[in-house]
Amino acid sequence: MPWPPLPAGRRPPPALRVRPVPGRTGIAQVQWSGRFSPRGATEDEAVALFTGTHRDGLDALHRALAV
């Protein structure tokens, strides 16, 4: 089954960066950036969708890597 279309057109593609936090062993900072234009949704709805999706993914990554 194909994924439903996202309510936003993105250009350029989003960027995800993971960097160590200086002086903090085992800690990383994740930075996501992107630009989008809402399509078929309000800006607040599109922001909520992307925020929730990325938060869920980062939470799952944290659980997978937690020791």
N, C-alpha and C positions, 0 to 999 in steps of 0.2 A: 504494500500500500504506500503510495507516495506521501511525503510530508505535505501538510497544508502550506500554502504560501504565507510567508511572513508579511505582516502589515507594514512593511517598509522596504524601500529601495535603498541599497547601500552602495555608495561610491565614495572614495575608494574602498577596497575590502577592509574589514576590521583588522586590528592588530592586537595580538596577545603577547605580553612580555612577562617573563618570570625572572626575577633577579634576587640574589641573596641580599639579606639585610646586614649591612656591615656591623660587626661586633655581636651578632646574634646567631650562634651556631644552630643549624637546623631550622631556621626561619627564612621564609621567602616572601617577597612582595609580588603580587600578581596585578598587572595593569592591563586593562582592556580599553581600547579606544576605537571609535568608529563614528561615522557620520551616516545619518539616515534621514529619509523623508517619508513620513507616515503615508500609507496608502490604505484607505478603507478603515482607518482607525484614527482616533485622536492622538496627538503627540503623547499625552499622559498614558494612554493605553499601550502605545508602542514602547515607551520607556519602561513601563511596568512589566511588559512581556520580556524584554531583553534583560532587565534587572533580575527578574525571577529565574529565568533560564540560566543565566550565568551564575547566580548565587547557588542554585541547585547543583550545577556542575562542579563548582568549587567546593561545596560541602561534600559531595561524593568523592572528589579527589582527596580532600582532607581525611575522610574516613578511610580511604584505601591506603593512604601513606602513613597514617598515625601509628605510632609504635607504643 
